[in-house]
Each structure stands twice: as structure tokens, then as C-alpha cells.
Amino acid sequence: MFLPTKSGGTQVRLVHRGFVALRPDHPVRHGQPVVMFIRTIGEWWGSLLSSLRERAAERG
């Protein structure tokens, strides 16, 4: 979801859901328990969004 900001930029809101519903033996979990899996996904998205922010700053 993209939302305009008061400063004229764009705010990106990312909602990632449904991972808790994945069965424990689903391959995407790589054998991790729910809490660790959710943490790993959060760190992955944090890294991606940091890269996006850095790239946008270079172009800005």
C-alpha cells in the first residue's frame, strides 16, 4: 500500500500475514519453530526495506 506523506514523499506500508498458519513441516520454514520463523521473515523484510531506502536516497 502506498500512502502520500505531508512532505510530498511516499510511505510504503507492508503487511505480511498468514505465516503462522503454515504447517510446522512446510519447507518454507526450514525447520524453524513459529517464533524463530516469524523473526527471520521480519529481519529479511527489514534488510530489503533498508536496501530500498538506501537506493532511493542515492537517486534522490
C-alpha beads as a LAMMPS data file, in Angstrom:
LAMMPS data file: protein, C-alpha beads

60 atoms
59 bonds

1 atom types
1 bond types

-500.0 500.0 xlo xhi
-500.0 500.0 ylo yhi
-500.0 500.0 zlo zhi

Masses

1 110.0

Atoms # bond

1 1 1 0.000 0.000 0.000
2 1 1 1.419 3.404 -0.960
3 1 1 0.343 6.455 1.016
4 1 1 1.194 10.089 0.286
5 1 1 3.031 11.960 3.039
6 1 1 2.887 15.584 4.126
7 1 1 6.458 16.078 2.908
8 1 1 5.466 15.086 -0.634
9 1 1 7.131 11.668 -0.453
10 1 1 5.585 8.250 -0.431
11 1 1 5.120 5.967 2.546
12 1 1 5.072 2.244 1.847
13 1 1 3.075 0.078 4.252
14 1 1 3.821 -3.608 4.049
15 1 1 1.568 -6.169 5.684
16 1 1 2.834 -9.721 5.688
17 1 1 0.438 -12.222 7.186
18 1 1 -0.543 -15.847 7.122
19 1 1 2.815 -17.358 8.053
20 1 1 1.555 -18.600 11.415
21 1 1 -0.944 -20.744 9.517
22 1 1 1.802 -22.644 7.659
23 1 1 2.046 -26.209 8.888
24 1 1 5.144 -26.937 11.026
25 1 1 6.709 -29.180 8.379
26 1 1 6.219 -26.727 5.469
27 1 1 9.506 -26.400 3.533
28 1 1 9.486 -22.589 3.680
29 1 1 10.002 -22.755 7.461
30 1 1 13.365 -24.520 7.102
31 1 1 12.590 -26.485 10.258
32 1 1 12.258 -23.344 12.415
33 1 1 9.643 -23.043 15.170
34 1 1 6.969 -20.358 14.623
35 1 1 8.611 -17.609 16.705
36 1 1 12.012 -18.039 15.069
37 1 1 10.467 -18.246 11.596
38 1 1 8.484 -15.020 12.083
39 1 1 11.620 -13.291 13.418
40 1 1 13.613 -14.440 10.383
41 1 1 10.950 -13.120 7.996
42 1 1 10.920 -9.787 9.868
43 1 1 14.696 -9.475 9.626
44 1 1 14.570 -10.332 5.923
45 1 1 11.969 -7.637 5.220
46 1 1 13.926 -5.161 7.358
47 1 1 17.013 -5.800 5.256
48 1 1 15.089 -5.426 1.996
49 1 1 13.468 -2.177 3.076
50 1 1 16.793 -0.763 4.299
51 1 1 18.270 -1.507 0.879
52 1 1 15.300 0.184 -0.785
53 1 1 15.721 3.265 1.427
54 1 1 19.447 3.468 0.633
55 1 1 18.818 3.094 -3.096
56 1 1 16.119 5.780 -3.027
57 1 1 18.480 8.131 -1.152
58 1 1 21.155 7.617 -3.830
59 1 1 18.702 8.577 -6.567
60 1 1 17.050 11.382 -4.623

Bonds

1 1 1 2
2 1 2 3
3 1 3 4
4 1 4 5
5 1 5 6
6 1 6 7
7 1 7 8
8 1 8 9
9 1 9 10
10 1 10 11
11 1 11 12
12 1 12 13
13 1 13 14
14 1 14 15
15 1 15 16
16 1 16 17
17 1 17 18
18 1 18 19
19 1 19 20
20 1 20 21
21 1 21 22
22 1 22 23
23 1 23 24
24 1 24 25
25 1 25 26
26 1 26 27
27 1 27 28
28 1 28 29
29 1 29 30
30 1 30 31
31 1 31 32
32 1 32 33
33 1 33 34
34 1 34 35
35 1 35 36
36 1 36 37
37 1 37 38
38 1 38 39
39 1 39 40
40 1 40 41
41 1 41 42
42 1 42 43
43 1 43 44
44 1 44 45
45 1 45 46
46 1 46 47
47 1 47 48
48 1 48 49
49 1 49 50
50 1 50 51
51 1 51 52
52 1 52 53
53 1 53 54
54 1 54 55
55 1 55 56
56 1 56 57
57 1 57 58
58 1 58 59
59 1 59 60
